[in-house]
Amino acid sequence: MKFSLYLGKYSGIKVFIHWTFSLLLIWILISSMRSGLTMEDTAWTIAFILAIFFCVLLHEFGHALTAKKYGIQTRDIILLPIGGLARLEKLPEDPKQELWVAIAGPLVNIVIFLLLTVAISFVGFDLNQMEDIRLNGQTIWLYLATANLFLAIFNMVPAFPMDGGRVLRALLSIRVPRVRATEIAGGIGQILAIGFVFLGLFYNPILVLIGIFIFLGASAEVTQTKNQSLLHGFKVSDVLMSRFPVISFDAPLSKAIEKLLDGQATHFVVVRDDEPVGTLSREEMIKGLNEADDQILVEKVANLTPLVLEIFMPLEEAMKKMAAENQKVALVYENHHFLGMLDQENISEFIMVKSALINKQQAENIAM
C-alpha cells in the first residue's frame, strides 16, 4: 500500500503500518520532553502505545479470520494513528455471518482483557499498595488490560463505522430488509453522533471530532448500502459501454493526450492489431508525462493487465470486484469475444438515474 510500511503477513493477509504512525511516536517524544519525563518513563509510554496497537492488530485479525471462515478474503490490514482497518473484499450478506464478523474484533479485546486480568491476579498485584500510577514493568499490564476493555466497549457503540453499528444492522437484518436495517442503524448512529458533539462542546473537544466521525460514517454506510441495493438484479450488460475511444499500444503518448483534450473520455482501450490488450487512464497519462515525455510509447504507461469481466456477471458483484482491485474500468467479454468497457462513472450515473426514478415513483404513490 502506498505510503505504508509492509510488516509481513499471516494467513495470507498482509499487514501495513501507515507512515503517519511515526508522527504519533514523535508527538509522544516531544510531549514527554516538555513535561519533564525521564527517558525511562518515555520508553515505557512508547512501549505501552506499541502494545495497544498490537492488540488493535489482533482485533482486526479477529474480523479478517472470521470473514475468511465464510469465504471472504481480506485485502490487507493497515495500522493508522487512530486505529486499525481490515479491508474486507465484501461484507457477508447473511445477517448471522455479518454479526459474527463484526463482533469478532471486540471479542478479541475482551479475551485479552480477561487473560491479562487473570495473569495480574496470579502475580498478586495489589492496587491499594501502589505508590504511584506511572507506567513501569508492573503497571503496564494493568493499563493494557484497561485499554482492551475500553476498546471493546467503544467499538460496540451502536453506530457506523464502529463494530457496534454493524452488529446492530446484522440483528435488524434478521427481521427487516438490509437497506431498511442500515437506515435504522445509521439513524441511531447519527443521533448518538449529535450527542457526542453536544457533550464535546461543554466537556471535551475530542468528543466533537468523534461525533463528526460517527455522523459522516453513518451517512456513508447508508448511501453505500442503498446504492448497492439499486444494482441488485442488473447485469454488466445493462451498463456496458459499447462505444469507447481506442489507442494503439505503439502510439506516442502525445496521440493519447490529443484524444484526451478533444473529448470527455478519461479512459481508453489500448489495442494491438485491433485486439484489446489493456487500458489507459488520464492518471497514467499524467504519470507518463511526469516520468518521461509525450513521445513515450503508450504501452510503457498503460495498464496491460486490465480487469476482465463477463457480460452476464451481476452488476453488484462487478462493482465490488472493481472496488476490491481498485480498478476504475474493466474490459467486458462474452465467451472470449470482446464487447466493450465497464466504467465506474457509468455505474454511478446508472445509480443516480435509478434513484431518481424510485424517488419519483415514491412521490407519486404518496400523492395518490
N, C-alpha and C positions, 0 to 999 in steps of 0.2 A: 504494500500500500504506500502511496506517495506520502512523503514527509513523515514516515514512520520507521521505526527500527524493528527488524524481524528478530523475535526472541526464540523461535522454534515452533514445533507443533506437537500435538498429542492427539491420537486417534484420527489423524488426517486433518485436524483443524489447526490452521496456522494462527500464531499469536503475534500481535504487533503492539508496540508502545509508541504513542504519538510524541513528536518532538516537543510539544508544549508541556509534556510531563516534566521536562528538565526545568521549565520555568517555575514549577511548583517547588522543586528542591532548592532552587536558587532563592526563591522567596523565603523559604524556611530558614536558610542560612543567614540571609540578611536580617530577618526578624529576630533570630536568636542572638546575633551580634548586637543589634540595637537594644535588646532587652537585657543584655549583660550575662547571658547564659554561658556556662563553661563549655569547652569543646566536648566534654563527656556528655553533658545534657543534650547538646545539639545532636550528637551522634545517636543517642537513644531516641530522640524525636524523629530523626530521619529513618531509623530502623523501624519505629512504630508505623510511620507512613507507608513504608515499603511492605510491612506485614499486612496492613489493611488492604493494600492493593493486591496482594497475593490472595487474600480472602475474596476480594472482588472478582479476581480471575477465576477462582473456584466457583463463585456464584454464577458467572457466565458459562462456565463449563457445565454447570447443572442444567441450564437451559439447553445448551448445544447437544449434550449427550442424550438428554430426554427426547429432544426433537429427532435425533438420529435413530432412536428406538422406533420412531414412527415413520422412518424412511425419508426424513427431511434433513438435508445436508446444511452445514453451516459454512458460509464462505470464509469467514475468519472472525477472530476476536481482537478487538483493539482496546487498549487501555488509554483513557484520557484523564486529565486532571480532575474532571468532575465524576469519574466512574468508568465503567466498562460497557462495551457494546458487543453482543454476539449477533453477527449479521446472518440471520437465517435466510435460506433461499425463499422460503414462504412460511406462512403460519398454517397450522393444521386447520382443516375445515370442520373436522369433528370437534364439537364443543368440549367433550371429555378429554380429548388429546390436547387441545389448547389449554385446558385447565391445568393438566399435569406439566406441560412445558412451562407455563407461566409461574406456577408455584414452586417449581424445582429449584430456582435460584434462591429465594428466601429460605427454603427448607435447608439448603446447604449452610446458610449462615446460622440457622437455628442449631444444626448439628455441631457446627464449630463452637458455638456458644456453650452447648451442653458439655462437649468434650473438655473445653478449657475450664468450665466451672467444676467438673469432676476432678480434673487434674489439680486445680488450685486447692480444693478441699482436701485432697490426699496429702499435699505437702504441708498442710497445717497453716495456711495463710490466714492471719488474723487481722481483719480490717481495723479493729479497735486499737491495735498496738502500732499502727503506722504512725511514724513521727512526721512524715510529710507525704505528699501525693505526687512527688516528682517521678518522672519516668526513669526506671532503672531495671536491672535484671529481674527484680521481683514484681514490681507493679505493672510492667508492660503486658503481662499475661492478663491481669485484671482489666486493664484498659482495652486490650484486644477483644476480650470476651464481651465487654460492654458495647464496643463498636459493632460487633457482629449482631448483637441483639438489636441495636439501633438500625443497622442496615436492613434487617429482616422486617422490622416494624415500618420503617419509612417506605420500603419498596412495596409494602402491602396496602399503602394508601389507595383507595379505590378510584384512581384517576389515571388516565393515559398521560404520559407514556410509561408510567410505573407498572410493575408487575401486577399490582392490585387492580388496575384498570382492566387488564386482560383477564384476570381471574373473574372479575365481576361480569365482563362481557361473555365469558365462557358459560358462567352459571345462568345468565339471562338467555343465552342462545339455546339452552335446553328447552325453554318454553316459548320463545318468540323468535322470529327470523333474525338472522345475523345482523342485517342492516339496522333493524329496529333496536336490537340489543346494543349495538355500537352507539346509536344515538342516545339511548338512555344512559349508558355508562359515560359517554362523552359529556352529556349534560350534567351529571353528578360531578364529574371531574372539574368542569368549568365553575360550578357553584363553589366547590372546595377551593379552587384557584382564587376566586374573588375573596373568599375568606382569608386565605393566606396573605393576599395583597393588603387587605384591610388591617389585619393584625400587624403586618410588617410596617405599615405607616406609623404605628404607635409604639411598637416594641423593638423590632429588628428588621433593618432594611434587607437582610438576606432573604427573609420570607417573601418580600416583594418580588425578588428575582425568581424564587421557587414558584410563586403563584403565576407569574408570566410564563414561565417554562411549562407549567402544567396546562395552562389555558391554551397555549399555542399547540401543545402536543395533542390535547383532546380534539381540537378543531381539525388538525391534520389527519388524525386517525379516522374521524367521522367522514371527512372528504374522501380519503383514500378508499375506505370500505364502500362508500356509495358509488364511486367511480368503477370499482371492480365489479359491483353488482350490475351496473349498466352494461357491462361487456358479456354478462352471462347469457349463453345461448347463441352467441355470434361466433363466427369463424374468421380466420385470417382473410378468406376470400371476400368478406364484407368490407374490408378496408384496404384491399390491395391497390397499390399504385401501379397501373399498367403503363402509364406514360411517365418517363423519367429521363433526365439528362445522362448521357454516357460520355466517357472519355477514354481514349486509348491508353493502354498501360505504358507505351513507349513515347507518349506525347510529352512535351516540356510542360512544366508546371504553369508556365505563363498562359498556355492554352486553357487550362482549367480556371485560372484566375479571370480570364476574359469571359468565360461562361458564367462564372460566379457573379461578376459585376453586371452581366447583361440580363440576368433573370432573378427570380426569387428562390431558386433551389439552393439548398445548403449542403446537399449530399449528391454524389454522382456514382454511377455504376461504372467500375473500371472493366474494360473488355480487352480481350486478346483474340484476334480472329473471330470477332463478333460473339465470343462466348464470355460471360461474366466471370471475372477472376477475383474481384474484390470491390471495395467501396472507398470513396474518397470524400472526406468531410471538410468543411470550412476550417475547422480547427487544425486538421492535418496539413492543409494548405499553408496556413499561417506559420505553423511549426517548421514546414519545409523552407519557407522564406527566411525565417529567423536563423535556421541552421545552415542554409546554403544560399541559393538564389533562385530566380524564376526560371532558370534553364535546367534545373534538376529534373530528371525523369519522374513521371507520375508514379511508376512502380516503386520508387525509392521512398516515397512518403505515404503511399496508400495503405489501407488495411487489406492485406492479401489473404487473411484468414477470417472472412466475414461470418457472421451468424447466419445459419441456413434454417429456414422453417418450411414446413409443408403447408400447402394451400388450405387443407381442411382441418388444421390444428385449431382448437378452441382459442378464440382471441384473448380470453383472460389468461390462459396458460402461456400464450405467446408473449404477452406483455410482461408477465412475471419472469419469463426466461430472458427477455431483453434487459430487464432491470437487474437480474441476478448477474448477468455477464457484462453489464454496463455498456450495452450497445444501443445506440440511438436508431439504427436502421438494420434491416435484415433482408437477405435475398430469399425470395419465395419460389418454391419448386412444386411441381406435381409429377411424380414418377420420373425424377431426374430431368424434367423439362422446365427450363427457366420461364417464369411467368411475370415476375415484377418485383417490386420492393415494398417493404413494410416500414413505415416511418413512425416514430413515437409522437411526433407532432400531429400526424394524421389521426392517430389513435385519440389524442387529446381533443382534436376537433370533432371526432365521431362522438366522444363522450359529451361534449358541450351540446351537440345537436340533439342527442337522445335525452339529455337532461332538460333541454328547453321544451321538447315535445311532451315529456312527462309532466312538467310544471304546467304547461298549457292545458293538458288533459285534466289535471287535478283541479285547476281553476275553473274549468267548465263544469266539472262534477259538482263543485261547491255552489256554483251559480245556479245549477238546476235544483 
